[in-house]
Amino acid sequence: MNKNDFAPRPPMGWNSYDYYDTTVNESQVCANAAVLAEKLRPFGWEYVVVDIQWYAHGAGSMREQFQYIPFGGVELDGFSRLLPDPERFPSSAGGKGFGPLAEYVHSLGLKFGIHIMRGIPRAAAHRHTPVKGCRLTADMVADPSSVCRWNPDMYGVRDCEAGQVYYDSLLELYASWGVDFIKCDDICNTNNQSAYGEGNYAGRHEIEMLARAIEKQGRPIVLSLSPGPALIERSWHYKKYANMWRITDDLWDKWPDVKAMFARCELWQDHVEAGCYPDCDMLPLGQLGSGFGHGAWSCRLTREEQRTMVTLWCLFGSPLMVGAELTELDDWTLSLLTNREVLAMLPARPRQLRCTEEEAVWTAGDGTYLALFNLADSLRTVSVSESECSGLSRGGTELWTGKEAPVAAGRLAVTLGEHSCAVYRMKQ
């Protein structure tokens, strides 16, 4: 199977992190999946992804001190593989893992995904538990000098035959559960870890191991790499082995974060292609943050900024993962996620025409789409000429409002409020 066929369009779905952090449980996943199926699936949203520490005992119970409890208890099987915490995911009891939950998600016409950390559990290495398929134990596969800076759960896996056997057994387990999507963390950019002499790319061989293990399952499992920012000099490697990779660190509902994505998208615009997608990170829309210990909040971006963010993500061809609590989805956020004309830009090939501190102009789909962005903190007129964008004189329709493009004398000029945009489908 060709891994590029696993995601012919940028993956779209829901991820538990932005609302629940480490604390999500089975009933919450099921409730959000039901809303996704009812309200968003008709528009292309299909993945339900359980994010970090689904295997951890007491996750979130010390959130005022630690996001990840240092060396906390984890659920393990007899072959050094993490299992869902049965207190939070009761259907996993008896060794069923995520099989029952995945079956429920699939019954809704959706696909099921999980977050994993690069490597092998430290708890398994300390207990010398077996690795399925070989005579070595976890401590002999683990590299104790390869550790994540921000999460205490894993050791990196040695670049050796037994390391590949471990990843093969891991993917065999996930495939048996019915997993369709894997978000692997501490691997896209390893944050200056230098145990392998690779600097920010110390997990390179583990990306390759994951890809080979997926290929052996004969099942299309999308591979997503985090965290960012991805390394542009490694673009060929991401494209060869993964389906999507984060081009930013964690993005939240703050205008400076969104504005910074214009430069990141410029850097990566030539690397968007079918099956391979630079990832702008999750869309922090709707209700967020309940699991982070400070109470939930509504998206802090203005409505204009939210439109700008969704427009850029779609125009660029980024995967779309929303982190909102979908059971509290408001009409405004729903309208952002269900605009068929805007979503139809995926996966149009993007091209930036220009970008300054005050404005940006992009096209996509070989000139089918044209977007004008006001990045300034005040009202601004943004314009583009026929010489910059051929076919401008034929006009077009703005995708959020349905208004015709005000083209005059070979120029399109639009007055935009601060941090707002206009995006047109041009007549062909």
C-alpha positions in Angstrom: 0.0 0.0 0.0 1.2 3.5 -0.8 1.1 5.6 2.3 0.2 8.7 0.3 -3.1 6.9 -0.5 -4.0 6.9 3.2 -4.9 10.6 3.1 -5.9 11.8 -0.4 -7.3 14.9 1.2 -6.0 16.7 4.4 -7.5 14.8 7.4 -10.3 16.6 9.2 -11.7 15.7 12.6 -11.8 16.3 16.3 -9.0 15.9 18.8 -9.5 15.8 22.6 -6.5 17.9 23.7 -7.6 21.6 23.5 -10.5 21.0 25.8 -9.6 18.0 27.9 -5.8 18.0 28.0 -4.8 14.6 29.6 -8.2 13.9 31.2 -10.6 12.8 28.5 -12.6 9.7 29.2 -14.6 7.3 27.2 -18.1 8.8 27.7 -16.7 12.2 26.7 -15.1 10.8 23.5 -18.4 9.1 22.6 -20.4 12.3 23.2 -18.1 14.3 21.0 -18.0 11.6 18.3 -21.8 11.6 18.2 -21.9 15.4 17.5 -19.1 15.1 14.9 -21.2 12.4 13.1 -24.4 14.4 13.3 -23.3 17.9 12.5 -19.8 17.8 10.9 -19.4 14.5 9.1 -21.6 15.6 6.1 -18.9 18.3 5.5 -15.9 16.0 5.5 -15.0 15.8 9.2 -14.3 12.2 10.0 -11.5 11.5 12.5 -12.0 11.2 16.3 -8.6 11.4 18.0 -7.9 10.6 21.7 -4.9 12.7 22.6 -2.1 12.3 25.2 -1.9 10.0 28.2 -4.9 7.8 27.7 -2.8 5.1 29.4 -2.0 7.1 32.5 -3.5 6.4 35.9 -4.8 9.6 37.6 -4.0 11.8 34.7 -4.8 15.4 35.5 -5.2 14.8 39.2 -2.1 16.9 40.0 -2.7 19.5 37.3 -1.9 22.5 39.6 1.7 21.1 39.9 2.2 18.9 36.9 0.7 18.5 33.4 2.3 15.1 33.3 2.7 13.4 36.7 6.4 12.4 37.0 6.8 8.7 36.7 3.1 8.1 37.4 1.4 4.8 37.0 0.6 3.5 33.5 -1.4 0.6 32.1 0.8 -2.0 30.4 0.2 -5.3 28.7 2.7 -8.2 29.0 4.7 -7.1 25.9 5.8 -3.6 27.0 2.8 -1.9 25.2 0.6 0.8 26.8 -3.1 0.1 27.2 -6.0 2.5 27.9 -6.6 3.3 31.6 -9.6 1.2 32.4 -10.9 3.7 35.0 -11.4 6.3 32.2 -12.0 3.8 29.4 -14.0 1.0 31.0 -14.7 -0.8 27.7 -10.9 -1.5 27.5 -10.9 -3.8 30.5 -10.0 -7.4 30.0 -7.3 -6.6 27.4 -9.8 -5.2 24.9 -7.8 -2.0 24.5 -9.4 0.6 22.3 -11.2 -2.0 20.2 -14.7 -1.4 21.6 -14.3 2.4 21.4 -13.0 2.2 17.9 -15.9 0.0 17.0 -18.4 2.6 18.3 -16.7 5.4 16.4 -16.7 3.3 13.2 -20.4 2.6 13.7 -21.0 6.3 13.3 -19.3 6.3 10.0 -16.2 7.9 11.5 -12.5 7.0 11.9 -10.6 6.5 15.1 -7.2 7.8 16.1 -4.9 8.0 19.1 -1.9 10.0 20.3 1.3 8.2 21.2 4.7 9.3 22.5 7.8 8.3 20.6 9.6 5.3 22.2 9.0 2.6 24.7 7.5 3.0 28.2 10.0 3.7 30.9 7.9 1.6 33.2 8.4 -1.4 30.9 12.2 -0.8 30.7 12.4 -0.6 34.5 10.5 -3.8 34.9 12.4 -5.6 32.1 9.1 -6.7 30.5 9.3 -8.7 27.2 9.1 -7.4 23.7 6.7 -9.4 21.5 8.5 -11.2 18.7 12.0 -11.3 20.0 14.0 -12.5 23.0 15.0 -9.1 24.2 13.3 -7.1 27.0 12.2 -3.5 27.0 15.3 -2.3 28.9 17.5 -3.7 26.1 15.4 -1.9 23.4 15.2 1.4 25.2 17.8 4.1 25.0 17.9 5.7 28.4 19.8 8.8 27.1 16.9 9.5 24.7 14.2 11.2 26.7 11.5 13.8 26.0 12.1 17.2 27.7 8.5 17.7 28.6 6.9 14.3 29.2 8.3 11.6 31.5 6.6 8.5 30.1 9.0 7.1 27.5 12.6 6.3 26.5 13.6 6.4 22.9 14.0 3.2 21.0 17.4 2.1 19.8 18.1 2.0 16.1 18.3 -1.8 15.9 16.4 -4.8 14.7 14.8 -5.4 18.1 13.6 -1.7 18.0 11.8 -2.4 14.8 10.3 -5.6 16.2 8.9 -3.5 19.1 7.3 -1.0 16.7 5.9 -3.8 14.6 4.2 -5.3 17.7 2.9 -1.9 18.7 1.2 -1.3 15.3 0.0 -4.9 15.2 -1.9 -4.1 18.4 -3.2 -0.8 17.2 -4.4 -2.4 13.9 -6.2 -5.1 15.9 -8.1 -2.3 17.7 -9.1 -0.6 14.5 -6.9 2.5 14.7 -7.0 4.7 11.6 -4.8 7.6 12.7 -1.7 7.9 14.9 -0.4 11.2 16.1 3.1 10.6 17.3 4.6 13.2 19.6 8.3 14.1 20.5 9.3 13.1 17.0 8.8 15.8 14.4 11.1 18.1 16.3 12.9 16.7 19.4 13.7 20.1 20.8 17.5 20.1 20.7 17.9 16.6 22.2 21.3 15.5 20.9 21.6 11.9 22.2 22.0 10.6 18.6 24.0 13.5 17.3 20.9 14.6 15.3 20.0 17.7 17.2 16.4 18.5 16.7 15.9 15.3 14.6 16.9 12.7 17.1 13.9 10.6 16.4 14.5 10.2 12.7 15.0 6.5 12.8 11.8 6.0 14.8 9.8 7.8 12.2 11.1 5.3 9.7 10.3 2.4 12.1 6.8 3.6 12.5 6.3 3.9 8.8 7.6 0.4 8.2 5.4 -1.0 10.9 2.3 0.7 9.5 3.1 -0.7 6.0 3.3 -4.2 7.4 -0.2 -4.1 8.8 -1.9 -3.8 5.3 -4.2 -1.2 6.8 -4.4 2.5 6.0 -3.2 4.3 9.2 -2.5 8.0 8.8 0.8 9.0 10.5 0.9 12.5 12.0 4.1 13.9 13.5 4.4 16.4 16.4 5.5 18.7 17.9 6.7 21.5 15.6 8.1 23.5 14.3 9.0 21.0 11.6 12.5 21.3 10.1 12.3 22.6 6.5 15.6 20.9 5.7 14.0 17.6 6.6 11.0 18.1 4.3 11.9 15.2 2.0 12.0 12.8 5.0 8.6 13.9 6.4 7.1 13.5 2.9 8.6 10.0 2.4 7.5 8.5 5.7 4.6 10.5 7.1 1.2 12.0 6.0 1.3 15.2 8.1 3.8 17.1 10.3 3.4 20.1 12.5 5.0 23.3 11.2 4.4 25.2 14.5 4.7 24.6 18.2 1.3 24.4 20.0 -1.0 27.0 18.6 -3.6 28.6 20.8 -6.4 31.2 20.4 -4.1 34.3 20.4 -3.7 36.6 17.4 0.1 36.7 17.4 0.1 32.9 17.1 -2.3 33.1 14.1 -0.3 35.9 12.4 2.9 34.0 12.8 1.4 31.2 10.7 1.6 33.4 7.5 5.4 33.2 7.6 5.3 29.5 8.4 2.9 28.8 5.5 5.2 30.8 3.2 8.1 28.6 4.2 6.2 25.3 3.6 3.9 26.3 0.6 5.9 24.2 -1.9 5.6 21.0 0.1 1.8 20.6 0.1 0.8 17.6 -2.0 -1.7 14.7 -2.0 -1.0 12.4 1.0 1.6 14.8 2.5 0.5 17.9 4.4 2.4 20.5 6.5 0.2 20.8 9.5 -0.8 24.3 10.9 -2.0 22.6 14.2 -5.5 22.4 15.6 -8.1 25.0 15.2 -8.6 26.5 18.7 -12.3 27.3 18.3 -15.4 27.1 20.4 -15.2 26.0 24.1 -11.6 25.3 25.2 -9.4 24.4 28.2 -11.6 22.6 30.7 -8.9 20.0 31.5 -6.1 22.5 32.1 -7.1 23.3 35.6 -8.3 26.9 35.2 -11.8 26.4 33.9 -13.1 26.4 30.3 -13.1 29.5 28.2 -14.6 30.6 24.8 -12.2 31.1 21.9 -10.4 34.4 22.6 -10.0 35.3 18.9 -12.4 37.8 17.4 -14.8 36.5 14.8 -12.8 38.2 12.1 -9.6 36.5 13.4 -11.4 33.1 13.5 -12.4 33.5 9.9 -8.9 34.5 8.9 -7.5 31.4 10.6 -9.9 29.0 9.0 -9.4 30.7 5.6 -5.6 30.4 5.8 -5.7 26.7 7.0 -8.0 25.8 4.1 -6.3 27.8 1.5 -2.9 26.4 2.5 -4.2 22.8 2.5 -3.5 22.1 6.2 -5.2 19.2 8.0 -8.1 20.4 10.1 -8.5 19.2 13.6 -10.9 21.1 15.9 -10.3 20.8 19.7 -13.6 22.3 20.9 -16.0 20.6 23.2 -18.5 19.7 20.5 -21.4 19.1 22.8 -21.3 22.8 23.5 -20.8 23.8 19.8 -22.3 27.3 19.2 -23.9 28.4 15.9 -21.0 30.7 15.0 -18.4 28.0 15.4 -20.5 25.5 13.5 -20.8 28.0 10.6 -17.0 28.3 10.4 -16.7 24.5 10.2 -19.4 23.8 7.7 -18.9 26.4 5.0 -18.7 24.1 2.0 -17.2 26.7 -0.3 -14.3 27.4 2.1 -13.7 23.7 2.8 -13.7 23.0 -0.9 -10.3 24.8 -1.1 -8.8 21.7 0.4 -6.3 20.6 -0.9 -5.8 23.4 -3.4 -2.1 24.1 -3.9 -1.2 27.4 -2.3 1.0 30.3 -3.5 1.7 33.5 -1.6 1.8 36.6 -3.8 3.1 38.9 -1.1 3.2 39.3 2.6 4.1 42.3 4.9 3.5 43.1 8.5 0.2 44.7 7.4 -1.2 42.4 4.7 -0.9 39.2 2.8 -2.3 38.0 -0.5 -2.5 34.3 -1.5 -3.8 32.3 -4.4 -4.5 28.6 -4.6 -5.7 26.0 -7.1 -3.8 27.6 -10.0 -5.6 30.9 -9.5 -9.0 29.5 -8.7 -8.9 31.1 -5.3 -7.7 34.5 -4.2 -7.5 35.6 -0.6 -6.7 39.0 0.8 -5.7 39.4 4.5 -5.5 42.5 6.7 -2.9 41.7 9.3 -2.8 45.3 10.6 -4.4 46.4 13.9 -6.7 48.9 12.1 -8.9 49.2 9.0 -7.0 48.7 5.8 -7.6 48.5 2.1 -5.9 45.5 0.5 -5.6 45.3 -3.3 -4.3 43.1 -6.0 -3.9 43.9 -9.7 -4.4 41.9 -12.9 -0.6 41.7 -13.4 -0.3 39.9 -10.0 -3.3 37.6 -10.5 -4.2 36.8 -14.1 -7.9 36.4 -14.8 -8.8 39.0 -12.2 -11.1 40.9 -14.6 -13.5 37.9 -14.8 -14.4 38.5 -11.2 -15.4 36.1 -8.5 -17.5 35.4 -5.4 -16.5 35.9 -1.8 -16.9 32.6 0.0 -18.0 33.9 3.5 -20.5 36.5 2.4 -21.5 35.5 -1.2 -20.7 39.0 -2.4 -19.2 39.6 -5.9 -15.6 40.7 -6.1 -15.4 44.5 -6.6 -13.1 44.4 -9.6 -12.6 47.8 -11.4 -10.0 48.8 -13.9 -8.1 45.6 -13.6 -7.8 45.8 -9.8 -9.5 44.3 -6.8 -9.5 46.5 -3.8 -11.2 45.5 -0.5 -11.4 47.5 2.7 -11.0 45.0 5.6 -11.4 45.4 9.3 -8.4 44.6 11.5 -7.2 41.0 11.3 -10.0 40.1 8.8 -10.0 38.7 5.3 -11.8 38.2 2.1 -11.5 35.0 0.0 -12.8 34.6 -3.5 -13.5 31.8 -5.9 -12.6 33.4 -9.2 -14.5 32.8 -12.4 -12.7 30.6 -14.8 
